[in-house]
Amino acid sequence: MVRRLILAAALFLAACAAPYNLPAEDRADIATRIASFERAFVQGRTTEIINVIPPRMITAIAIKGGVPEKTLRREMARSTLKATKEVKIISFGMALDQAKFMTTSTGRPYGLIPTQTVVQIPSSAQKLKSTSATLTLEDGGKWYLIRIDDSRQIDLLREIYPDFAGVTLPKGTTQVIG
């Protein structure tokens, strides 16, 4: 009996995060998306930053907030611009070559891309280094990027994409480096 339970648990876990061999075309699409996002992030082009988020997530946030999507996008762009002005970006990068690609229990492909950001707070000499993973997933034939270092973001992800309920997502870290 115990042996069956262990086997069932192992099969469940394997189904929730089965390795995935990412096709070259998809890797190229993700690489293009990352490069565009990195340029936009460093240059503070907020509309492009927001466009990496899956439309279903934007729609869900708008509905929850009781605002039109257009208004939400404008406010997200404003907030992002404000946040990028409050810190100096020293470096930012996603390591697609180190990403792990898997599938959810429903077969949805996704990837966890190691991401590192170093910022300096202008009012001090203090630098912060954040190390996390960025989730990439395909929706409607297009790859998107999602921050997963915030529990509210993860909750929303799992609400919109229930097949991520059984997926363990890595926690990020932030440390003072100078």
HUQUIWO-V53806 format. One line per field, one symbol per residue. ss: DSSP state (h for helix, s for strand, l for the rest). psi: psi as a letter, one per 30 degrees, with the letter a starting at -180 (. if undefined). burial: I if it has 9 or more other ideal C-beta (glycine too) atoms within 8 Angstrom, else O. Layout:
ss = ???
psi = ???
burial = ???
This chain:
ss = lhhhhhhhhhhhhhhhlssllllhhhhhhhhhhhhhhhhhhhhllhhhhhllllhhhhhhhhhhhlllhhhhhhhhhhhhhhhhhllsssssssssssssssslllllssssssssssssllllllsssssssssssssllsssssslllhhhhhhhhhhlhhhllllllllssssll
psi = eeeeeeeeeeeeeeffhkkkjkkeeeeeeeeeeeeeeeeeeefgjeeeeeffkkeeeeeeeeeefhlkeeeeeeeeeeeeeeeffflkjelkkkiefglkkalaffgkklljjkkkkklkjeflgkkkkkkakkkklkkhgkklkkkggkeeeeeeefeeiffgegkkkkkllklkf.
burial = OOOOOOOOOOOIIOOIIOOIOIOOOIIOIIIOIIOIIIIIIOOIOIOIIIOIIIOIIIIIIIOOOOOOIOIIIOIIIIOIIOOIOOIOIOOIOIIIOOIOIIIIOOOIIIIIIIIIIIIIIOOOOOIIIIIIIIIIIIOOOOIIIIIIOOOOIIOIIIOIIOIIOIIOIOOIOOOOOO
